[in-house]
Amino acid sequence: MIKFNLAILVKLLALLLSASPVYSQTVPPDSIYQLNSTWVDQDGNKRLLSSFSGKKQVMSLIYTHCMHTCPTIVSTMQAIEHKLSEDEKQHVGFILVSLTPSTDTPAVMRDFAKERQLNLDNWSLLTGTAEDVRSLAMVLDIKFQNVADNEVNHSNLITGLDKLGRIQFQEIGVINNANTAVEKLSTF
């Protein structure tokens, strides 16, 4: 397996996309918002990652039918949200990106959000093409591999982004790391 250096990958991505004057003028070169892919949210709306700028974001890649790691990741993100003050909640969003876009349709993601009691004022669930998911995973240094029965082996990471989409921290998605993530969110 080829090992990628996250900083080098982000810089390479920035160089590739810097030809676009719109992105180079409004999005820093080390921002994941440089990815110019179109996603679909749980309501069927088309979204660019750059549409999330202006708020800190807590992001992870999951799939809705997972019975192993993904419920822990989502629970950890919910714990982070619950530990934020009401004021902090106004400045932090939560994004879940599907690792199985062929089955995680907007309707499936909306049902998942309802089942998990995610406040869709602060949470966005995104699906996209397999290529777009792979590109985002590479930028976030998330490893994943599709296996039998539409299951996915993947990294258990939660990423904190600043208001401009720059990676500020990554934590293992376990409940014990929720306090650490909240502390880190308050530093940028």
ZADO-221777 format. One record per residue (C-alpha): residue number from 1; residue in three letters; x, z, y. Coordinates in steps of 0.1 Angstrom, whole numbers. Example, Ala and Ser with C-alpha at 12.3 -4.5 7.8 and 13.67 -1.06 7.14 Angstrom:
BEGIN
+-----+-----+-------+-------+-------+
|   n | res |    xx |    zz |    yy |
+-----+-----+-------+-------+-------+
|   1 | ALA |   123 |    78 |   -45 |
|   2 | SER |   137 |    71 |   -11 |
+-----+-----+-------+-------+-------+
end
This chain:
BEGIN
+-----+-----+-------+-------+-------+
|   n | res |    xx |    zz |    yy |
+-----+-----+-------+-------+-------+
|   1 | MET |     0 |     0 |     0 |
|   2 | ILE |    13 |    -9 |    35 |
|   3 | LYS |    17 |    21 |    58 |
|   4 | PHE |     7 |    16 |    94 |
|   5 | ASN |    20 |    35 |   124 |
|   6 | LEU |   -11 |    43 |   145 |
|   7 | ALA |     8 |    41 |   178 |
|   8 | ILE |    23 |     7 |   170 |
|   9 | LEU |   -11 |    -6 |   157 |
|  10 | VAL |   -29 |     5 |   189 |
|  11 | LYS |    -2 |   -12 |   210 |
|  12 | LEU |    -4 |   -44 |   190 |
|  13 | LEU |   -41 |   -44 |   193 |
|  14 | ALA |   -38 |   -39 |   231 |
|  15 | LEU |   -14 |   -68 |   234 |
|  16 | LEU |   -37 |   -91 |   214 |
|  17 | LEU |   -67 |   -82 |   235 |
|  18 | SER |   -49 |   -81 |   268 |
|  19 | ALA |   -56 |  -118 |   273 |
|  20 | SER |   -92 |  -108 |   281 |
|  21 | PRO |   -93 |   -99 |   318 |
|  22 | VAL |  -125 |   -78 |   314 |
|  23 | TYR |  -110 |   -55 |   288 |
|  24 | SER |   -75 |   -53 |   304 |
|  25 | GLN |   -90 |   -43 |   338 |
|  26 | THR |  -114 |   -16 |   326 |
|  27 | VAL |  -101 |    -2 |   293 |
|  28 | PRO |   -66 |    13 |   289 |
|  29 | PRO |   -44 |    -6 |   264 |
|  30 | ASP |   -43 |    23 |   240 |
|  31 | SER |   -81 |    27 |   238 |
|  32 | ILE |  -101 |    19 |   207 |
|  33 | TYR |  -126 |     4 |   231 |
|  34 | GLN |  -102 |   -26 |   232 |
|  35 | LEU |  -118 |   -36 |   199 |
|  36 | ASN |  -142 |   -63 |   210 |
|  37 | SER |  -166 |   -61 |   180 |
|  38 | THR |  -204 |   -58 |   181 |
|  39 | TRP |  -220 |   -30 |   162 |
|  40 | VAL |  -257 |   -22 |   155 |
|  41 | ASP |  -270 |    14 |   160 |
|  42 | GLN |  -297 |    33 |   142 |
|  43 | ASP |  -323 |    18 |   165 |
|  44 | GLY |  -312 |   -18 |   159 |
|  45 | ASN |  -295 |   -21 |   193 |
|  46 | LYS |  -263 |   -41 |   196 |
|  47 | ARG |  -235 |   -20 |   210 |
|  48 | LEU |  -198 |   -25 |   219 |
|  49 | LEU |  -176 |     5 |   214 |
|  50 | SER |  -168 |     4 |   251 |
|  51 | SER |  -205 |    13 |   257 |
|  52 | PHE |  -195 |    48 |   247 |
|  53 | SER |  -170 |    52 |   276 |
|  54 | GLY |  -176 |    79 |   302 |
|  55 | LYS |  -181 |   107 |   276 |
|  56 | LYS |  -157 |   123 |   251 |
|  57 | GLN |  -166 |   112 |   216 |
|  58 | VAL |  -162 |   128 |   182 |
|  59 | MET |  -161 |   100 |   156 |
|  60 | SER |  -159 |    96 |   119 |
|  61 | LEU |  -164 |    70 |    93 |
|  62 | ILE |  -189 |    79 |    65 |
|  63 | TYR |  -216 |    63 |    43 |
|  64 | THR |  -251 |    76 |    41 |
|  65 | HIS |  -255 |    78 |     3 |
|  66 | CYS |  -222 |    97 |    -2 |
|  67 | MET |  -226 |   129 |   -22 |
|  68 | HIS |  -190 |   142 |   -17 |
|  69 | THR |  -169 |   141 |    14 |
|  70 | CYS |  -193 |   126 |    39 |
|  71 | PRO |  -218 |   156 |    39 |
|  72 | THR |  -189 |   179 |    48 |
|  73 | ILE |  -177 |   156 |    76 |
|  74 | VAL |  -212 |   155 |    91 |
|  75 | SER |  -217 |   192 |    87 |
|  76 | THR |  -183 |   198 |   104 |
|  77 | MET |  -193 |   175 |   133 |
|  78 | GLN |  -226 |   194 |   136 |
|  79 | ALA |  -207 |   227 |   137 |
|  80 | ILE |  -186 |   212 |   165 |
|  81 | GLU |  -217 |   203 |   184 |
|  82 | HIS |  -233 |   237 |   179 |
|  83 | LYS |  -202 |   255 |   192 |
|  84 | LEU |  -203 |   235 |   225 |
|  85 | SER |  -219 |   251 |   255 |
|  86 | GLU |  -250 |   233 |   269 |
|  87 | ASP |  -228 |   219 |   297 |
|  88 | GLU |  -202 |   207 |   273 |
|  89 | LYS |  -228 |   189 |   252 |
|  90 | GLN |  -237 |   168 |   282 |
|  91 | HIS |  -201 |   154 |   281 |
|  92 | VAL |  -195 |   149 |   244 |
|  93 | GLY |  -211 |   123 |   221 |
|  94 | PHE |  -209 |   120 |   183 |
|  95 | ILE |  -205 |    87 |   165 |
|  96 | LEU |  -208 |    80 |   128 |
|  97 | VAL |  -196 |    45 |   116 |
|  98 | SER |  -208 |    33 |    82 |
|  99 | LEU |  -182 |    24 |    55 |
| 100 | THR |  -209 |     6 |    36 |
| 101 | PRO |  -224 |   -18 |    61 |
| 102 | SER |  -242 |   -39 |    35 |
| 103 | THR |  -264 |   -10 |    25 |
| 104 | ASP |  -264 |    13 |    57 |
| 105 | THR |  -289 |    -7 |    77 |
| 106 | PRO |  -303 |     6 |   110 |
| 107 | ALA |  -334 |    19 |    92 |
| 108 | VAL |  -313 |    37 |    65 |
| 109 | MET |  -291 |    53 |    92 |
| 110 | ARG |  -321 |    64 |   112 |
| 111 | ASP |  -336 |    81 |    81 |
| 112 | PHE |  -302 |    97 |    75 |
| 113 | ALA |  -301 |   110 |   111 |
| 114 | LYS |  -336 |   124 |   107 |
| 115 | GLU |  -328 |   140 |    73 |
| 116 | ARG |  -296 |   156 |    88 |
| 117 | GLN |  -314 |   166 |   120 |
| 118 | LEU |  -290 |   148 |   142 |
| 119 | ASN |  -301 |   148 |   179 |
| 120 | LEU |  -301 |   110 |   187 |
| 121 | ASP |  -296 |   118 |   224 |
| 122 | ASN |  -260 |   128 |   215 |
| 123 | TRP |  -255 |   110 |   181 |
| 124 | SER |  -250 |    73 |   174 |
| 125 | LEU |  -248 |    58 |   139 |
| 126 | LEU |  -232 |    24 |   138 |
| 127 | THR |  -230 |    -4 |   113 |
| 128 | GLY |  -211 |   -36 |   116 |
| 129 | THR |  -194 |   -63 |    96 |
| 130 | ALA |  -169 |   -53 |    68 |
| 131 | GLU |  -141 |   -68 |    89 |
| 132 | ASP |  -151 |   -48 |   120 |
| 133 | VAL |  -152 |   -16 |    99 |
| 134 | ARG |  -118 |   -24 |    85 |
| 135 | SER |  -103 |   -30 |   120 |
| 136 | LEU |  -117 |     2 |   133 |
| 137 | ALA |  -105 |    21 |   103 |
| 138 | MET |   -70 |     7 |   108 |
| 139 | VAL |   -69 |    17 |   145 |
| 140 | LEU |   -81 |    52 |   135 |
| 141 | ASP |   -56 |    54 |   106 |
| 142 | ILE |   -85 |    59 |    82 |
| 143 | LYS |   -77 |    48 |    47 |
| 144 | PHE |  -106 |    36 |    25 |
| 145 | GLN |  -112 |    17 |    -7 |
| 146 | ASN |  -145 |     4 |   -21 |
| 147 | VAL |  -150 |    14 |   -57 |
| 148 | ALA |  -177 |     9 |   -83 |
| 149 | ASP |  -214 |    14 |   -76 |
| 150 | ASN |  -211 |    10 |   -38 |
| 151 | GLU |  -190 |    42 |   -36 |
| 152 | VAL |  -160 |    45 |   -12 |
| 153 | ASN |  -128 |    66 |   -15 |
| 154 | HIS |  -118 |    74 |    21 |
| 155 | SER |   -99 |    97 |    44 |
| 156 | ASN |  -117 |   128 |    55 |
| 157 | LEU |  -109 |   126 |    93 |
| 158 | ILE |  -127 |   134 |   125 |
| 159 | THR |  -113 |   118 |   156 |
| 160 | GLY |  -116 |   131 |   192 |
| 161 | LEU |  -116 |   104 |   219 |
| 162 | ASP |  -113 |   109 |   256 |
| 163 | LYS |  -138 |    93 |   281 |
| 164 | LEU |  -118 |    61 |   279 |
| 165 | GLY |  -116 |    58 |   242 |
| 166 | ARG |   -81 |    71 |   237 |
| 167 | ILE |   -74 |    91 |   206 |
| 168 | GLN |   -67 |   127 |   216 |
| 169 | PHE |   -68 |   144 |   182 |
| 170 | GLN |   -76 |   140 |   145 |
| 171 | GLU |   -87 |   169 |   123 |
| 172 | ILE |   -96 |   171 |    86 |
| 173 | GLY |  -134 |   171 |    84 |
| 174 | VAL |  -139 |   206 |    70 |
| 175 | ILE |  -160 |   234 |    85 |
| 176 | ASN |  -129 |   256 |    90 |
| 177 | ASN |  -116 |   230 |   115 |
| 178 | ALA |  -147 |   230 |   138 |
| 179 | ASN |  -133 |   257 |   161 |
| 180 | THR |   -99 |   239 |   164 |
| 181 | ALA |  -117 |   207 |   173 |
| 182 | VAL |  -138 |   224 |   200 |
| 183 | GLU |  -107 |   240 |   215 |
| 184 | LYS |   -90 |   206 |   215 |
| 185 | LEU |  -121 |   190 |   231 |
| 186 | SER |  -117 |   214 |   260 |
| 187 | THR |   -81 |   204 |   268 |
| 188 | PHE |   -88 |   168 |   279 |
+-----+-----+-------+-------+-------+
end
